[in-house]
């Protein structure tokens, strides 16, 4: 599965503090692992310079599927890819893999580009769209994912 999600995140070791009374990682930490991937966001062009230009991205929808437990001491590896780009929207997703390479969780997200002066959606600049479409082509070349996408743009 890792080869179909070419943007690799940072490995996370599951700690006792991340686990709940059931002895596995609490759902809040799956979301945190997926959201703490600043290198992925930076690669899409969302960084402090983009914000200084007066733009940002807001999450419109996030869907997480939990497939396998993650327990204390295990290593979680988040991996990401783009699914679709439109002038105002980005559909991307990710998986958390365990040490055996099995999928523990899947996320899909829809982001909207926002003009921060109006706090309204707006089209991305042409350079951003071209950059994202190039990354989308690279990610799509890895093949179809092995699960049904639930979100669409």
C-alpha positions as a Markdown table, in Angstrom:
| # | Residue | x | y | z |
|---|---|---|---|---|
| 1 | Unk | 0.0 | 0.0 | 0.0 |
| 2 | Unk | 2.9 | 2.4 | 0.8 |
| 3 | Unk | 3.8 | 2.6 | -2.9 |
| 4 | Unk | 0.3 | 4.0 | -3.8 |
| 5 | Unk | 0.8 | 6.8 | -1.2 |
| 6 | Unk | 4.1 | 8.4 | -2.2 |
| 7 | Unk | 4.2 | 11.3 | 0.3 |
| 8 | Unk | 5.6 | 9.7 | 3.4 |
| 9 | Unk | 5.1 | 11.2 | 6.8 |
| 10 | Unk | 7.1 | 10.8 | 10.0 |
| 11 | Unk | 6.9 | 7.6 | 12.0 |
| 12 | Unk | 5.1 | 7.9 | 15.3 |
| 13 | Unk | 5.7 | 5.5 | 18.2 |
| 14 | Unk | 2.4 | 4.8 | 20.0 |
| 15 | Unk | 2.9 | 5.8 | 23.7 |
| 16 | Unk | 0.9 | 4.8 | 26.8 |
| 17 | Unk | -0.6 | 8.3 | 26.9 |
| 18 | Unk | -2.0 | 7.8 | 23.4 |
| 19 | Unk | -3.9 | 4.7 | 24.5 |
| 20 | Unk | -7.4 | 4.6 | 26.0 |
| 21 | Unk | -9.0 | 2.2 | 28.5 |
| 22 | Unk | -9.4 | -0.4 | 25.7 |
| 23 | Unk | -5.6 | -0.7 | 25.5 |
| 24 | Unk | -5.3 | 0.7 | 21.9 |
| 25 | Unk | -4.7 | 4.1 | 20.4 |
| 26 | Unk | -7.5 | 6.5 | 21.0 |
| 27 | Unk | -9.3 | 7.9 | 17.9 |
| 28 | Unk | -8.1 | 11.5 | 18.6 |
| 29 | Unk | -4.5 | 10.4 | 18.0 |
| 30 | Unk | -5.3 | 8.9 | 14.6 |
| 31 | Unk | -6.6 | 12.3 | 13.6 |
| 32 | Unk | -3.6 | 14.0 | 15.1 |
| 33 | Unk | -1.2 | 11.8 | 13.2 |
| 34 | Unk | -3.0 | 12.5 | 10.0 |
| 35 | Unk | -3.1 | 16.3 | 10.7 |
| 36 | Unk | 0.5 | 16.7 | 12.0 |
| 37 | Unk | 1.9 | 16.2 | 8.5 |
| 38 | Unk | 3.3 | 19.7 | 7.8 |
| 39 | Unk | 5.8 | 18.4 | 5.2 |
| 40 | Unk | 2.8 | 17.1 | 3.1 |
| 41 | Unk | 1.0 | 20.4 | 3.5 |
| 42 | Unk | 4.1 | 22.4 | 2.7 |
| 43 | Unk | 4.6 | 20.3 | -0.5 |
| 44 | Unk | 1.2 | 21.3 | -1.7 |
| 45 | Unk | 2.3 | 24.9 | -1.2 |
| 46 | Unk | 0.5 | 25.6 | 2.0 |
| 47 | Unk | 3.1 | 27.3 | 4.1 |
| 48 | Unk | 3.7 | 30.6 | 5.9 |
| 49 | Unk | 4.4 | 32.4 | 2.6 |
| 50 | Unk | 1.0 | 31.3 | 1.3 |
| 51 | Unk | -0.7 | 32.6 | 4.4 |
| 52 | Unk | 1.3 | 35.9 | 4.2 |
| 53 | Unk | -0.1 | 36.3 | 0.7 |
| 54 | Unk | -3.6 | 36.3 | 2.3 |
| 55 | Unk | -4.7 | 32.7 | 1.5 |
| 56 | Unk | -5.2 | 29.5 | 3.5 |
| 57 | Unk | -7.0 | 26.2 | 3.3 |
| 58 | Unk | -9.9 | 25.1 | 5.4 |
| 59 | Unk | -11.0 | 21.5 | 5.9 |
| 60 | Unk | -14.5 | 21.0 | 4.7 |
| 61 | Unk | -14.8 | 17.3 | 5.4 |
| 62 | Unk | -12.7 | 14.6 | 7.0 |
| 63 | Unk | -13.5 | 10.9 | 7.1 |
| 64 | Unk | -11.5 | 8.4 | 9.0 |
| 65 | Unk | -11.9 | 4.6 | 8.9 |
| 66 | Unk | -10.3 | 2.5 | 11.6 |
| 67 | Unk | -9.3 | -0.9 | 10.4 |
| 68 | Unk | -6.7 | -2.3 | 12.8 |
| 69 | Unk | -5.8 | -1.5 | 16.3 |
| 70 | Unk | -2.6 | 0.3 | 17.1 |
| 71 | Unk | -1.2 | -0.5 | 20.5 |
| 72 | Unk | 1.5 | 0.9 | 22.8 |
| 73 | Unk | 5.0 | 0.5 | 21.4 |
| 74 | Unk | 3.9 | 0.0 | 17.8 |
| 75 | Unk | 5.1 | 2.3 | 15.0 |
| 76 | Unk | 2.6 | 4.2 | 12.9 |
| 77 | Unk | 3.6 | 5.5 | 9.4 |
| 78 | Unk | 1.3 | 8.0 | 7.8 |
| 79 | Unk | 1.4 | 8.2 | 4.0 |
| 80 | Unk | -0.5 | 10.5 | 1.7 |
| 81 | Unk | -1.6 | 11.2 | -1.9 |
| 82 | Unk | -3.9 | 13.5 | -3.9 |
| 83 | Unk | -7.1 | 12.1 | -5.5 |
| 84 | Unk | -8.5 | 15.2 | -7.3 |
| 85 | Unk | -7.9 | 18.9 | -7.7 |
| 86 | Unk | -10.4 | 21.6 | -8.7 |
| 87 | Unk | -9.8 | 25.4 | -8.8 |
| 88 | Unk | -11.1 | 25.8 | -5.2 |
| 89 | Unk | -10.8 | 22.3 | -3.8 |
| 90 | Unk | -8.3 | 19.6 | -3.0 |
| 91 | Unk | -9.3 | 15.9 | -2.3 |
| 92 | Unk | -6.5 | 14.0 | -0.7 |
| 93 | Unk | -6.2 | 11.0 | 1.5 |
| 94 | Unk | -3.8 | 9.0 | 3.6 |
| 95 | Unk | -3.3 | 5.8 | 5.4 |
| 96 | Unk | -1.6 | 4.9 | 8.6 |
| 97 | Unk | 0.5 | 1.7 | 8.2 |
| 98 | Unk | 1.7 | -0.5 | 11.0 |
| 99 | Unk | 5.2 | -2.0 | 11.1 |
| 100 | Unk | 4.0 | -4.9 | 9.0 |
| 101 | Unk | 2.8 | -2.6 | 6.3 |
| 102 | Unk | -0.9 | -3.3 | 7.1 |
| 103 | Unk | -3.4 | -0.4 | 6.9 |
| 104 | Unk | -4.5 | 0.6 | 10.4 |
| 105 | Unk | -6.6 | 3.6 | 9.3 |
| 106 | Unk | -7.6 | 5.5 | 6.2 |
| 107 | Unk | -8.5 | 9.2 | 5.9 |
| 108 | Unk | -10.0 | 11.2 | 3.1 |
| 109 | Unk | -10.2 | 15.0 | 3.3 |
| 110 | Unk | -11.6 | 17.9 | 1.3 |
| 111 | Unk | -9.8 | 21.2 | 1.5 |
| 112 | Unk | -11.1 | 24.5 | 0.2 |
| 113 | Unk | -8.9 | 27.5 | -0.7 |
| 114 | Unk | -9.8 | 30.6 | 1.3 |
| 115 | Unk | -9.1 | 34.3 | 0.8 |
| 116 | Unk | -8.4 | 35.2 | 4.4 |
| 117 | Unk | -9.4 | 38.9 | 3.9 |
| 118 | Unk | -13.0 | 37.8 | 3.2 |
| 119 | Unk | -12.8 | 34.3 | 4.8 |
| 120 | Unk | -14.6 | 33.0 | 1.7 |
| 121 | Unk | -13.6 | 30.3 | -0.8 |
| 122 | Unk | -11.7 | 31.4 | -3.9 |
| 123 | Unk | -9.9 | 29.8 | -6.7 |
| 124 | Unk | -6.2 | 29.0 | -6.2 |
| 125 | Unk | -3.6 | 30.9 | -8.3 |
| 126 | Unk | -2.7 | 29.3 | -11.6 |
| 127 | Unk | 0.8 | 28.4 | -10.4 |
| 128 | Unk | -0.7 | 26.6 | -7.4 |
| 129 | Unk | -3.1 | 24.6 | -9.6 |
| 130 | Unk | -0.3 | 23.7 | -12.0 |
| 131 | Unk | 1.9 | 22.5 | -9.2 |
| 132 | Unk | -0.9 | 20.5 | -7.6 |
| 133 | Unk | -1.9 | 18.9 | -11.0 |
| 134 | Unk | 1.8 | 17.9 | -11.4 |
| 135 | Unk | 1.7 | 16.2 | -8.0 |
| 136 | Unk | -1.7 | 14.7 | -8.8 |
| 137 | Unk | -0.2 | 13.1 | -12.0 |
| 138 | Unk | 2.7 | 11.7 | -10.0 |
| 139 | Unk | 0.4 | 10.2 | -7.4 |
| 140 | Unk | -2.1 | 8.9 | -9.9 |
| 141 | Unk | 0.7 | 7.1 | -11.7 |
| 142 | Unk | 1.2 | 4.8 | -8.7 |
| 143 | Unk | -2.2 | 3.1 | -9.5 |
| 144 | Unk | -5.6 | 3.0 | -8.0 |
| 145 | Unk | -6.0 | 2.6 | -4.3 |
| 146 | Unk | -7.3 | -0.6 | -2.9 |
| 147 | Unk | -10.4 | 0.8 | -1.3 |
| 148 | Unk | -13.5 | 2.8 | -2.4 |
| 149 | Unk | -13.2 | 6.6 | -2.1 |
| 150 | Unk | -16.2 | 8.0 | -0.1 |
| 151 | Unk | -15.6 | 11.7 | -0.7 |
| 152 | Unk | -15.8 | 13.5 | -4.1 |
| 153 | Unk | -15.3 | 17.0 | -5.4 |
